[in-house]
């Protein structure tokens, strides 16, 4: 399966970025193609937590993965690392955070996707761009 990755410095501290990541309902604000998210268990961001996600229902000539279904949280290292799987689309995701010298968060996002899904090399950059805008508006 192809693996695509991007790195970006986000305009907020790691703690502020983590606060956004830890809320299931905010996932739709930065993950392309997702419109709504709800946690199916009380543990919002913990290994084994399941989130119900609803994708955009847009007609398109391009084949896109079905982003509805479940998100399974695989690994959580608070303020450092998050790994999850989007079940129906079979997308594996790893997000790592580290603090830069000036106190901002450097984020590395990697996605592993099945071939011919419509998700390409630019997808991690798009997601990190939306996350940057979200944390900029949250901290501003």
N, C-alpha and C positions, 0 to 999 in steps of 0.2 A: 504494500500500500504506500502511496506517496506520502511524504512527510514535508510539511511546509512550516517555516518558522519566521518570526519577526521579532525585533527588539526595538524598544522605544523608551525614552525617558518621559515619565508622566509628570504633569505639573502639580504634584502633591506629594506629601510624605507617605511612606509605606503604610503607616497606621491609617491614614485617610483612604488610601486605595483599598486596603483590606476591609475597612468598614463597608465599602460599597460591595465588594465581592461577597461578604458574609451575609448579605440580604438577598434571599432568592428572588424577590420581586424586582430587584434592580438589574438582574441578568438580562432581561429583555431590552433594557436601555442601552446595552453596549454590545450584545451578541447579534450579529447580522442574521436576519431571517426569523427571529423569535419575537413574538408579540406579547405573550403573557407567561408567567411562571408562578407556580404555587408549590410550597413545600408540602409533601405528603406525610412528613413526620415532624415532630416538634424540634428535632435537631436540624436546624437550617443548614449549617455547613460543618458536617462531620462525616467521617468515613462511613459508608453505607446509607447515607441519607439519599432519598429519592425526591426529585422535584418533578412535577408535572409541567410540561412545556407545550405551548401552542405556537405553531409556526404560522407565517403569513400564507394566506390562501390566494396567491396571485397566479393568474394564468401567464405562461411564458413559453416561448419557443425553446428556451434553454432548459435542460434537465437540471433540476435542483433536488437535493436530498429532502426527504420529509423531516422537518425539524419538530414535528409534534411527537408527543410520547413522553419518555422519561429521560431525565438526566440522573445518572448515578454518580455520586461523589466517591471517588476511589481513595484519594489520599489528601490529607490536610496537614500542613506544617504551618501553624499560624504565623502570619506576616511574612512568610517565605515561599510557600509552594502550595499549589492546588492542582489536583489531577481529577478529571472526570471523564465520563463517557456519555455521549448522546446516543441512547440505545437504538432507536429505529434507524437512524442514519449511519450507525456504526462509526462514529467519529470519536477518536481518542484525543484528549486535550491535556496539555501540561502548561501551567502558567507559573513562572517563577518571578519573584520580586527581590530586589536588593536595593539598599540605600546608596545613593551617590554621595560624593563628597559634599555637595551643596544641600543635602537633605531631601532631595527628590527621590522618587521611586523609579528605578530602571526595571522594566518588565520585559520578559521574554515569553512569547506565546508560541507554542508548537502544536500543530494539529496533524493527526494522521488520519487519512480519509481513504475510502475505497476509490478505485479508479472510476472515471466517467460519472462523477457525482455532480459536476458543475461547480465544485469548490476547488479553487486553484491557488496558485502561489500568493496572490494578493490578499487572500482571506484573513490571515493573521494580522496583517498591517491594517486592514479595515477595522477589525475588532479592536485593536489597540488604539486606533484613532478615535473610535467612538468612546472607549474607556477614558482616554485623555480628555475629551470634551466633557464627559460626565463628571470627572473628578475636578476639572477646572471650574465648572459651574457650582459644584458642591462646596469647594473651598473658597470661592470668590464672593 
